[in-house]
Every structure is written in C-alpha cells, then in structure tokens.
Amino acid sequence: MDTIATILIVIGALNWGLVGIFQFDLVAAIAGGMSGVVSRIIYTLVGLAGIWGVTFLFRRRNRAGIMAESEA
C-alpha cells in the first residue's frame, strides 16, 4: 500500500510541477479534461494517496529504516 501511495504522490507532484511551470495538466490531457470521469478518479486517488502519505511522517522507524512493530 505504501508503494502504491508513493507512486501516486509522485505522479501528483509531477503533475502539479507541470501545471506550475508550463500551465499544462498532464492528467487532464491524458484522461479527457479535468471534468472527465477518469480524470476525477485519478485526482481522487492521488488525493487519497496524499492523505495516506501524511502517515509516513508519524511512523517510527528503527536505525535500519525498518518499521518498528511495537514500542515497548
């Protein structure tokens, strides 16, 4: 789940970079405009991935970078 979320977060970040620099929305161009059903699904998935990505900030990791299973 984390890998999928990270991929979607990167896609969203690249898309926003294109919008900011070139005023070009790649998702809308590929999926049929901003109001198209496919575009809305992609935007929703990217948004949900961003929310999931916030949890990355609050997870505890050990020195090897592996998720700690429990805190004792």
DOMIGU-272586 format. One line per field, with one value per atom (N, C-alpha, C): x, y, z; atom name; residue number from 1; residue in three letters. Coordinates in Angstrom, 3 decimals, decimal comma, always signed. Layout:
BEGIN
c1	c(X / ...) $
c2	c(Y / ...) $
c3	c(Z / ...) $
atomo	c(CA / ...) $
num	c(NUM / ...) $
residuo	c(ALA / ...) $
% end
This chain:
BEGIN
c1	c(+0,831 / +0,000 / +0,878 / +1,956 / +2,847 / +3,484 / +3,835 / +4,463 / +3,486 / +2,253 / +1,239 / +0,988 / +0,868 / +0,648 / +1,812 / +3,024 / +4,198 / +4,205 / +3,873 / +3,817 / +2,776 / +1,607 / +0,553 / +0,943 / +1,636 / +2,104 / +3,097 / +3,987 / +4,966 / +4,254 / +3,274 / +2,505 / +1,831 / +1,229 / +0,581 / +1,568 / +2,720 / +3,731 / +4,242 / +4,494 / +4,949 / +3,877 / +2,626 / +1,539 / +1,445 / +1,533 / +1,486 / +2,698 / +3,846 / +5,025 / +4,799 / +4,202 / +3,884 / +2,868 / +1,880 / +0,884 / +1,551 / +2,414 / +3,070 / +4,047 / +4,806 / +5,848 / +5,312 / +4,516 / +4,096 / +2,598 / +1,846 / +0,388 / -0,202 / +0,335 / -0,098 / -0,487 / -1,742 / -2,244 / -2,189 / -1,166 / -0,948 / -2,091 / -2,603 / -3,705 / -4,920 / -5,253 / -6,406 / -6,170 / -4,942 / -4,632 / -4,760 / -4,333 / -4,379 / -5,782 / -6,482 / -7,734 / -8,982 / -8,868 / -10,062 / -10,598 / -9,738 / -10,193 / -10,381 / -10,401 / -10,496 / -11,819 / -12,879 / -14,186 / -14,541 / -13,645 / -13,900 / -13,895 / -14,622 / -14,748 / -13,390 / -12,615 / -11,308 / -10,385 / -10,392 / -9,567 / -9,956 / -11,241 / -11,709 / -11,304 / -11,329 / -10,890 / -9,396 / -8,604 / -7,160 / -6,882 / -7,528 / -7,330 / -7,715 / -8,804 / -9,249 / -8,238 / -7,734 / -6,736 / -5,451 / -5,026 / -3,825 / -4,058 / -5,233 / -5,557 / -5,575 / -6,171 / -6,186 / -4,774 / -3,948 / -2,557 / -1,816 / -2,130 / -1,514 / -1,888 / -3,151 / -3,593 / -2,868 / -2,769 / -2,035 / -0,567 / +0,002 / +1,396 / +1,685 / +0,687 / +0,870 / +1,241 / +0,731 / +1,064 / +2,542 / +3,223 / +4,657 / +5,409 / +4,919 / +5,590 / +5,525 / +4,551 / +4,319 / +4,685 / +5,179 / +5,586 / +6,984 / +7,196 / +8,512 / +9,318 / +10,574 / +11,464 / +12,685 / +13,253 / +14,488 / +15,667 / +16,866 / +18,049 / +18,221 / +17,750 / +17,888 / +16,813 / +15,889 / +14,853 / +13,663 / +13,611 / +12,523 / +11,486 / +10,220 / +9,138 / +9,229 / +9,137 / +9,100 / +7,728 / +7,692 / +6,412 / +5,681 / +6,402 / +5,764 / +6,760 / +6,234 / +7,079 / +6,937 / +8,026 / +7,965 / +8,757) $
c2	c(-1,194 / +0,000 / +1,262 / +1,216 / +2,373 / +2,660 / +1,604 / +1,784 / +2,411 / +1,924 / +2,492 / +3,958 / +4,235 / +5,615 / +6,505 / +6,013 / +6,813 / +7,093 / +6,106 / +6,302 / +7,360 / +7,267 / +8,254 / +9,649 / +9,725 / +11,021 / +11,638 / +10,825 / +11,322 / +11,781 / +11,016 / +11,421 / +12,769 / +12,914 / +14,184 / +15,341 / +15,086 / +16,139 / +16,548 / +15,563 / +15,883 / +16,643 / +16,238 / +16,932 / +18,382 / +18,601 / +19,979 / +20,785 / +20,129 / +20,824 / +21,278 / +20,411 / +20,780 / +21,918 / +21,874 / +22,953 / +24,260 / +24,210 / +25,431 / +26,028 / +25,185 / +25,689 / +25,964 / +25,036 / +25,122 / +25,347 / +25,418 / +25,534 / +24,396 / +23,193 / +22,010 / +20,926 / +20,496 / +19,456 / +18,124 / +17,326 / +16,062 / +15,079 / +15,009 / +14,088 / +14,446 / +15,721 / +16,152 / +15,876 / +16,088 / +15,857 / +14,374 / +13,500 / +12,062 / +11,502 / +11,978 / +11,340 / +12,098 / +13,052 / +13,672 / +14,893 / +15,767 / +17,005 / +16,858 / +18,008 / +17,998 / +17,452 / +17,603 / +17,165 / +15,752 / +15,100 / +13,733 / +12,764 / +11,691 / +10,711 / +10,104 / +9,740 / +9,125 / +10,106 / +11,362 / +12,372 / +12,535 / +12,581 / +12,749 / +11,569 / +10,376 / +9,196 / +9,296 / +9,682 / +9,824 / +10,892 / +12,065 / +13,125 / +12,650 / +11,888 / +11,375 / +10,390 / +9,482 / +8,518 / +9,208 / +10,220 / +10,969 / +11,697 / +12,272 / +12,952 / +11,999 / +10,819 / +9,820 / +9,330 / +9,200 / +8,806 / +9,871 / +11,135 / +12,214 / +12,157 / +11,848 / +11,703 / +10,523 / +9,405 / +8,249 / +8,613 / +9,424 / +9,829 / +10,639 / +11,330 / +12,079 / +11,124 / +9,906 / +8,943 / +8,584 / +8,751 / +8,478 / +9,355 / +10,546 / +11,488 / +11,063 / +10,256 / +9,931 / +8,493 / +7,745 / +6,380 / +6,377 / +5,473 / +5,348 / +4,286 / +4,594 / +3,655 / +3,412 / +2,213 / +1,954 / +2,441 / +2,207 / +2,733 / +2,170 / +0,966 / +0,356 / +0,849 / +1,667 / +2,176 / +1,248 / +0,222 / -0,742 / -0,321 / -0,469 / -0,091 / -0,877 / -0,179 / -0,834 / -1,453 / -2,746 / -3,422 / -3,019 / -2,847 / -2,420 / -1,622 / -0,782 / +0,028 / -0,480 / -0,874 / -1,413 / -0,576) $
c3	c(+0,000 / +0,000 / +0,000 / +0,763 / +0,812 / -0,545 / -1,271 / -2,586 / -3,568 / -3,573 / -4,462 / -4,113 / -2,825 / -2,389 / -2,809 / -2,660 / -3,041 / -4,542 / -5,336 / -6,791 / -7,146 / -6,535 / -6,814 / -6,325 / -5,205 / -4,703 / -5,681 / -6,217 / -7,199 / -8,467 / -8,936 / -10,112 / -9,861 / -8,689 / -8,347 / -8,288 / -7,701 / -7,598 / -8,980 / -9,838 / -11,196 / -11,970 / -11,802 / -12,485 / -12,015 / -10,702 / -10,194 / -10,649 / -10,763 / -11,295 / -12,729 / -13,534 / -14,918 / -14,972 / -14,090 / -14,049 / -13,663 / -12,658 / -12,183 / -13,172 / -13,838 / -14,739 / -16,143 / -16,669 / -18,070 / -18,268 / -17,185 / -17,246 / -18,080 / -17,860 / -18,592 / -17,595 / -17,625 / -16,740 / -17,481 / -17,183 / -17,883 / -17,647 / -16,419 / -16,122 / -16,973 / -17,028 / -17,826 / -19,312 / -19,776 / -21,182 / -21,546 / -20,655 / -20,934 / -20,743 / -19,712 / -19,308 / -19,732 / -20,598 / -21,158 / -20,444 / -19,999 / -19,365 / -17,868 / -17,191 / -15,735 / -15,230 / -16,000 / -15,525 / -15,985 / -16,722 / -17,165 / -15,990 / -16,128 / -15,053 / -14,706 / -15,718 / -15,474 / -14,755 / -15,195 / -14,536 / -13,080 / -12,815 / -11,436 / -10,569 / -11,141 / -10,389 / -10,076 / -11,067 / -10,860 / -9,814 / -9,923 / -8,939 / -7,540 / -7,439 / -6,137 / -5,567 / -6,391 / -5,926 / -5,480 / -6,231 / -5,851 / -4,526 / -4,357 / -3,106 / -1,926 / -2,114 / -1,048 / -0,724 / -1,765 / -1,546 / -0,745 / -1,018 / -0,248 / +1,220 / +1,483 / +2,872 / +3,523 / +2,794 / +3,304 / +3,546 / +2,647 / +2,769 / +4,019 / +4,534 / +5,775 / +6,909 / +6,843 / +7,898 / +7,894 / +6,757 / +6,700 / +7,700 / +7,932 / +8,825 / +10,284 / +10,639 / +12,037 / +12,403 / +11,466 / +11,761 / +12,365 / +13,278 / +13,903 / +13,162 / +12,934 / +12,255 / +13,130 / +13,023 / +13,748 / +12,917 / +13,383 / +12,685 / +11,283 / +11,034 / +9,709 / +8,753 / +9,234 / +8,369 / +8,249 / +9,100 / +9,072 / +10,085 / +9,719 / +10,631 / +11,921 / +13,036 / +14,342 / +14,537 / +14,877 / +15,009 / +16,272 / +17,346 / +18,583 / +19,394 / +20,228 / +21,079 / +22,503 / +23,080 / +24,443 / +25,389) $
atomo	c(N / CA / C / N / CA / C / N / CA / C / N / CA / C / N / CA / C / N / CA / C / N / CA / C / N / CA / C / N / CA / C / N / CA / C / N / CA / C / N / CA / C / N / CA / C / N / CA / C / N / CA / C / N / CA / C / N / CA / C / N / CA / C / N / CA / C / N / CA / C / N / CA / C / N / CA / C / N / CA / C / N / CA / C / N / CA / C / N / CA / C / N / CA / C / N / CA / C / N / CA / C / N / CA / C / N / CA / C / N / CA / C / N / CA / C / N / CA / C / N / CA / C / N / CA / C / N / CA / C / N / CA / C / N / CA / C / N / CA / C / N / CA / C / N / CA / C / N / CA / C / N / CA / C / N / CA / C / N / CA / C / N / CA / C / N / CA / C / N / CA / C / N / CA / C / N / CA / C / N / CA / C / N / CA / C / N / CA / C / N / CA / C / N / CA / C / N / CA / C / N / CA / C / N / CA / C / N / CA / C / N / CA / C / N / CA / C / N / CA / C / N / CA / C / N / CA / C / N / CA / C / N / CA / C / N / CA / C / N / CA / C / N / CA / C / N / CA / C / N / CA / C) $
num	c(1 / 1 / 1 / 2 / 2 / 2 / 3 / 3 / 3 / 4 / 4 / 4 / 5 / 5 / 5 / 6 / 6 / 6 / 7 / 7 / 7 / 8 / 8 / 8 / 9 / 9 / 9 / 10 / 10 / 10 / 11 / 11 / 11 / 12 / 12 / 12 / 13 / 13 / 13 / 14 / 14 / 14 / 15 / 15 / 15 / 16 / 16 / 16 / 17 / 17 / 17 / 18 / 18 / 18 / 19 / 19 / 19 / 20 / 20 / 20 / 21 / 21 / 21 / 22 / 22 / 22 / 23 / 23 / 23 / 24 / 24 / 24 / 25 / 25 / 25 / 26 / 26 / 26 / 27 / 27 / 27 / 28 / 28 / 28 / 29 / 29 / 29 / 30 / 30 / 30 / 31 / 31 / 31 / 32 / 32 / 32 / 33 / 33 / 33 / 34 / 34 / 34 / 35 / 35 / 35 / 36 / 36 / 36 / 37 / 37 / 37 / 38 / 38 / 38 / 39 / 39 / 39 / 40 / 40 / 40 / 41 / 41 / 41 / 42 / 42 / 42 / 43 / 43 / 43 / 44 / 44 / 44 / 45 / 45 / 45 / 46 / 46 / 46 / 47 / 47 / 47 / 48 / 48 / 48 / 49 / 49 / 49 / 50 / 50 / 50 / 51 / 51 / 51 / 52 / 52 / 52 / 53 / 53 / 53 / 54 / 54 / 54 / 55 / 55 / 55 / 56 / 56 / 56 / 57 / 57 / 57 / 58 / 58 / 58 / 59 / 59 / 59 / 60 / 60 / 60 / 61 / 61 / 61 / 62 / 62 / 62 / 63 / 63 / 63 / 64 / 64 / 64 / 65 / 65 / 65 / 66 / 66 / 66 / 67 / 67 / 67 / 68 / 68 / 68 / 69 / 69 / 69 / 70 / 70 / 70 / 71 / 71 / 71 / 72 / 72 / 72) $
residuo	c(MET / MET / MET / ASP / ASP / ASP / THR / THR / THR / ILE / ILE / ILE / ALA / ALA / ALA / THR / THR / THR / ILE / ILE / ILE / LEU / LEU / LEU / ILE / ILE / ILE / VAL / VAL / VAL / ILE / ILE / ILE / GLY / GLY / GLY / ALA / ALA / ALA / LEU / LEU / LEU / ASN / ASN / ASN / TRP / TRP / TRP / GLY / GLY / GLY / LEU / LEU / LEU / VAL / VAL / VAL / GLY / GLY / GLY / ILE / ILE / ILE / PHE / PHE / PHE / GLN / GLN / GLN / PHE / PHE / PHE / ASP / ASP / ASP / LEU / LEU / LEU / VAL / VAL / VAL / ALA / ALA / ALA / ALA / ALA / ALA / ILE / ILE / ILE / ALA / ALA / ALA / GLY / GLY / GLY / GLY / GLY / GLY / MET / MET / MET / SER / SER / SER / GLY / GLY / GLY / VAL / VAL / VAL / VAL / VAL / VAL / SER / SER / SER / ARG / ARG / ARG / ILE / ILE / ILE / ILE / ILE / ILE / TYR / TYR / TYR / THR / THR / THR / LEU / LEU / LEU / VAL / VAL / VAL / GLY / GLY / GLY / LEU / LEU / LEU / ALA / ALA / ALA / GLY / GLY / GLY / ILE / ILE / ILE / TRP / TRP / TRP / GLY / GLY / GLY / VAL / VAL / VAL / THR / THR / THR / PHE / PHE / PHE / LEU / LEU / LEU / PHE / PHE / PHE / ARG / ARG / ARG / ARG / ARG / ARG / ARG / ARG / ARG / ASN / ASN / ASN / ARG / ARG / ARG / ALA / ALA / ALA / GLY / GLY / GLY / ILE / ILE / ILE / MET / MET / MET / ALA / ALA / ALA / GLU / GLU / GLU / SER / SER / SER / GLU / GLU / GLU / ALA / ALA / ALA) $
% end
